[in-house]
Structure formats: C-alpha cells, structure tokens
C-alpha cells in the first residue's frame, strides 16, 4: 500500500513541502526497519520448517530408491525406482488396510466429537453439585499418560474378547477429555441470549443443542473433528498392542516389514509414504480448518 500526501495548492509553501517530505521519509524508514527486523524471524522459521519437513522428504527419497541404493546417504533423489511400491502392493493388501484405517479414524473422530458435544454442553449449560470436581477429573484424566492406562485397558479388551479386532482399538478411545475441555471453552462464551430465545420459543435442551448450539459451532466442530481424525490415523502404540495377530490396519501392516533377519527399509518407507497420502490430501483440501484446529487447541 502506498501513501501519497497531497497538500492544497494554497498551502504549498516551502515549509509545507519540507514537512511532507519528512513525513514520507519517516514512513519509508519505518517500513524498511520493519522489513529488516523481520529477517531474523524469517530465517529461524525457515530453518525450523526445513528441520520439520526433512524426515518426510527423506522417507519419500528412500521409498523411490532402488534396492542397491537403499542405505545411500545421498540427500538427492535418483535414480528413481518403483520396486519398493510394487513390493508393498504385492505383499500386503495396502488398499484394504488404508480403507480399514480410514473407517476406524472416522468412527473414532465422530464418536469422540459426539461425546464431547454432550459432555461440554452439560458442563456449560447447567450448574450442579460436584460440577467443578467432575470437570477436574476430566482434566486429570487428560493429564494421565497413556502408558498408565494402557495395561488396564488391554485387560478390559481381553476380557471382552475384542483382541485382534478393530473394535478393540476403538472402544477405549471413544471419549477424550481434550475434546470436552476444548468445546466447553467454546460453549462458555456462547451467547446466552440465543439459549434464552430458544427456551422462550419452546425448545427443550435437546432441541436447543442440535438446532441452535451445534449449527453455530460448525467451524470449531470442523476444526476439532479434523484434528481428532488425524490423531486417530497417526496412532501406533495402541493398535499395535491390540492387533498383535492381525494386519487390518496400516499402522500394524507396516510392522510386518520388520523382522529378526533385518528390516526392509525400502518397503517400510514406501508403505509409510502411502499411509501419509490421505493426511496430505486432508491438509491440501481443508488447510484452513487444519490450521484453525491447532490454533484453537494451542498446539504448535
């Protein structure tokens, strides 16, 4: 944007012209100093971006290497080869695994979102005895490391007969305290006038939730849902623990290329690259919501 200072003709005196020139120089100098001051920040951000992207870059470079170049340290691709992808395609049902993983992540995201909506609505809409203590328990469950609850959950899934099933992976994760906390913060700032108007209109709490509250929270729900989907898709430890004798999910299927005789790094990188494609697609088409999800959650 360029600013032009124009003085009326009857005010165009030498003193006025000097004042205008001084103001223009001051504005230009401030812009120049601002640009120079941003250079260190841009350099640091560029370096951090390179560090973050390099493992993904190396994964794809390794996936396209031929077998005799697998352990090469050359950071530049070439010669290109599709034999690793062909080996993965012929060895494991990669499309079925991706489909199962997509369905699992989608069901988990929808289930966690539904539970979070109901719980957060209850916390934000009504005041009841023990409300603060119950909410602190939610917060406490979020702060407890997963490794602490992993063994009790495994014993429970085993007694339910759900080992080596996708349902066994989903059941303990259908509720997440993080989603409840995030939605509660949004509902705390929800306009009370809309809720009062819904009550006066004869809507009950259930209709108010789905006809008034949820439609006005669509951006927040979309952002949270995308983040929950990505978290479910990237989960590895729990699926690998539950599905020790099954390869229905892509996270567990990749593990099949690791053995006592050695790891097939080309196949591992090729399968990992294929597993990343759905997430890359989500980011490309829903970039605004993905960024908004991490901004709303306070994560970087």
C-alpha positions in Angstrom: 0.0 0.0 0.0 1.4 3.4 -1.0 0.5 6.6 0.8 0.6 9.9 -1.1 0.3 13.1 0.8 -1.2 15.9 -1.3 -1.5 19.5 0.0 -4.0 22.0 -1.3 -2.4 24.5 -3.7 -2.9 27.5 -1.4 -0.9 25.6 1.3 2.0 24.5 -1.0 4.7 26.6 0.7 8.4 25.5 1.1 7.8 24.8 4.7 4.8 22.6 3.9 6.7 20.7 1.2 9.6 20.1 3.6 7.2 18.7 6.2 5.5 16.4 3.7 9.0 15.1 2.5 10.0 14.5 6.1 6.7 12.5 6.8 7.2 10.4 3.6 10.8 9.6 4.5 9.7 8.7 8.1 7.1 6.3 6.8 9.5 4.7 4.3 12.2 4.4 7.0 9.7 2.7 9.4 8.7 0.2 6.7 12.4 -0.5 5.9 13.2 -1.1 9.6 10.2 -3.3 9.9 11.3 -5.5 7.0 14.9 -5.7 8.3 13.6 -6.5 11.8 11.6 -9.5 10.4 14.6 -11.1 8.7 15.9 -13.0 11.8 12.4 -14.3 12.5 12.0 -15.5 8.9 15.4 -17.2 9.0 14.5 -19.0 12.2 11.1 -20.1 10.8 12.7 -21.3 7.6 15.3 -23.4 9.5 12.6 -24.9 11.7 10.5 -25.7 8.6 13.4 -27.4 6.9 14.1 -29.5 10.0 10.4 -30.5 10.3 10.0 -31.4 6.6 13.3 -33.2 6.1 12.2 -36.6 7.7 9.2 -36.7 5.3 11.4 -35.7 2.4 13.9 -38.5 3.4 11.1 -41.0 3.6 9.9 -40.3 0.1 13.5 -40.3 -1.3 14.2 -43.6 0.3 10.9 -45.1 -0.9 11.9 -44.3 -4.5 15.5 -45.6 -4.2 16.4 -49.0 -5.8 17.4 -51.9 -3.5 21.1 -51.4 -4.1 20.9 -47.7 -3.1 18.8 -48.2 0.0 21.4 -47.3 2.5 22.8 -44.4 0.5 23.3 -41.1 2.3 22.9 -39.0 -0.9 20.2 -36.4 0.0 19.1 -36.0 -3.6 16.8 -38.5 -5.3 17.8 -40.6 -8.2 17.9 -43.0 -9.8 14.1 -43.4 -9.3 12.6 -46.8 -8.9 9.1 -48.1 -8.1 10.1 -51.5 -7.0 9.5 -50.8 -3.3 5.9 -49.7 -4.0 5.4 -52.7 -6.2 6.7 -55.0 -3.4 4.4 -53.4 -0.9 1.4 -53.7 -3.3 2.2 -57.4 -3.9 3.0 -58.3 -0.2 0.2 -56.7 1.8 -3.4 -55.7 1.0 -2.5 -52.0 1.2 -5.8 -50.7 -0.1 -7.8 -52.7 2.4 -5.6 -51.6 5.2 -6.0 -47.9 4.2 -9.7 -48.4 4.0 -9.9 -50.0 7.4 -7.7 -47.3 8.9 -9.8 -44.6 7.4 -13.0 -46.1 8.7 -11.5 -46.6 12.2 -10.2 -43.0 12.3 -13.5 -41.6 11.0 -15.6 -43.6 13.6 -13.3 -42.5 16.4 -13.4 -38.9 15.4 -17.2 -38.9 15.1 -17.6 -40.8 18.4 -15.2 -38.5 20.3 -16.9 -35.5 18.9 -20.4 -36.7 19.8 -19.3 -37.5 23.4 -17.5 -34.1 23.7 -20.6 -32.2 22.5 -22.9 -33.8 25.0 -20.4 -33.5 27.9 -19.4 -30.0 27.2 -23.0 -28.9 26.7 -23.9 -30.3 30.1 -20.9 -28.6 31.8 -21.6 -25.2 30.2 -25.5 -25.2 30.3 -26.2 -26.3 33.9 -24.8 -25.8 37.3 -25.0 -28.9 39.6 -23.4 -30.2 42.7 -19.9 -31.5 42.2 -19.5 -29.9 38.8 -16.1 -28.4 39.4 -14.8 -31.7 40.9 -16.1 -33.7 37.9 -14.5 -31.3 35.5 -11.2 -31.6 37.3 -11.5 -35.3 37.0 -11.8 -34.8 33.2 -8.7 -32.6 33.2 -6.9 -35.1 35.4 -7.7 -38.0 33.0 -6.3 -36.0 30.2 -3.0 -35.4 32.1 -2.5 -39.0 32.9 0.0 -40.6 30.5 -1.5 -43.2 28.1 1.1 -45.7 29.3 -0.5 -45.7 32.8 -3.9 -46.7 31.5 -2.7 -48.9 28.7 -2.4 -52.2 30.7 -5.9 -51.8 32.4 -7.4 -51.1 29.0 -5.7 -54.1 27.5 -7.0 -56.4 30.3 -10.5 -55.0 29.8 -10.4 -55.5 26.0 -9.1 -59.0 26.5 -11.9 -59.9 28.9 -14.4 -58.5 26.4 -13.0 -60.8 23.7 -12.0 -57.9 21.4 -8.3 -58.6 20.9 -7.1 -58.5 17.3 -10.2 -56.6 16.3 -10.6 -53.0 15.1 -13.5 -52.6 17.6 -11.0 -53.4 20.4 -8.8 -50.5 19.1 -11.8 -48.1 19.1 -13.7 -48.8 22.3 -11.3 -47.3 24.9 -10.8 -44.2 22.8 -14.4 -43.2 22.1 -14.1 -40.4 24.7 -11.3 -37.9 25.0 -11.1 -35.3 27.8 -9.2 -32.9 25.5 -12.2 -32.5 23.1 -14.5 -32.0 26.1 -12.3 -29.3 27.5 -12.0 -27.5 24.2 -15.7 -27.5 23.4 -16.5 -26.4 27.0 -14.4 -23.3 26.5 -16.4 -22.5 23.3 -19.7 -23.1 25.0 -18.8 -20.9 27.9 -18.6 -18.0 25.6 -21.7 -19.0 23.6 -24.3 -16.1 23.6 -26.8 -16.7 26.4 -29.3 -14.7 24.5 -29.6 -17.4 21.9 -30.2 -20.0 24.6 -32.8 -17.8 26.3 -34.6 -17.2 23.0 -34.6 -21.0 22.3 -36.2 -21.5 25.8 -38.8 -18.9 25.1 -39.5 -20.5 21.7 -40.4 -23.7 23.5 -37.4 -25.7 22.5 -36.1 -28.2 25.1 -32.5 -28.7 26.0 -32.1 -31.5 23.4 -33.6 -29.4 20.5 -31.6 -26.4 21.6 -28.4 -28.3 21.4 -28.9 -29.6 17.9 -30.9 -26.8 16.4 -29.2 -23.8 18.0 -25.8 -24.6 19.5 -24.3 -27.1 17.1 -25.1 -25.1 13.9 -23.3 -22.0 15.5 -20.3 -24.1 16.4 -19.7 -25.6 13.0 -16.2 -24.0 12.4 -15.0 -25.2 15.8 -16.5 -28.6 15.4 -15.0 -29.0 11.9 -11.5 -28.0 13.2 -11.7 -30.3 16.2 -13.1 -33.2 14.1 -10.2 -32.9 11.7 -7.6 -32.9 14.5 -9.3 -35.9 16.1 -9.2 -37.8 12.8 -5.5 -37.1 12.3 -4.7 -38.2 15.8 -6.6 -41.4 15.3 -4.9 -42.0 12.0 -1.4 -41.5 13.4 -1.9 -43.7 16.5 0.5 -46.6 16.5 1.2 -47.9 20.0 -2.3 -48.9 21.0 -3.3 -50.6 17.6 0.0 -52.5 17.6 -0.7 -53.7 21.1 -4.2 -54.8 20.5 -3.7 -56.3 17.0 -0.7 -58.5 17.5 -2.1 -61.2 15.3 -3.9 -59.1 12.8 -2.8 -56.7 10.0 -6.1 -55.0 9.2 -4.7 -51.5 9.9 -2.0 -49.8 8.0 -0.1 -49.0 11.3 0.2 -52.7 12.0 0.7 -53.7 8.4 3.9 -51.6 8.2 5.3 -53.5 11.1 5.3 -56.7 9.0 8.3 -55.5 7.1 10.4 -55.5 10.3 11.8 -58.9 11.2 14.6 -60.7 13.0 16.5 -61.1 9.8 16.5 -57.4 9.2 14.3 -54.5 8.2 13.2 -53.9 4.7 13.6 -50.2 4.8 12.5 -49.6 1.2 9.2 -51.4 1.8 8.8 -49.6 5.2 9.3 -46.2 3.6 7.1 -47.0 0.7 4.2 -48.2 2.9 4.7 -45.2 5.2 4.6 -42.8 2.2 1.3 -44.4 1.1 -0.1 -44.1 4.6 0.7 -40.4 4.6 -1.2 -39.6 1.4 -4.7 -39.4 3.0 -3.4 -36.9 5.6 -1.7 -34.9 2.9 -5.0 -34.8 1.0 -6.9 -33.6 4.0 -4.4 -30.9 4.6 -4.5 -29.7 0.9 -8.2 -29.5 0.7 -9.0 -28.5 4.3 -5.9 -26.5 5.1 -7.8 -23.6 6.7 -9.6 -26.0 9.1 -6.5 -27.9 9.9 -4.5 -24.8 10.8 -7.6 -23.5 12.8 -7.7 -26.8 14.7 -4.1 -26.4 16.0 -4.6 -22.7 16.7 -7.8 -23.3 18.7 -6.1 -26.1 20.7 -3.0 -24.1 21.5 -0.7 -26.7 19.9 2.2 -25.9 17.6 
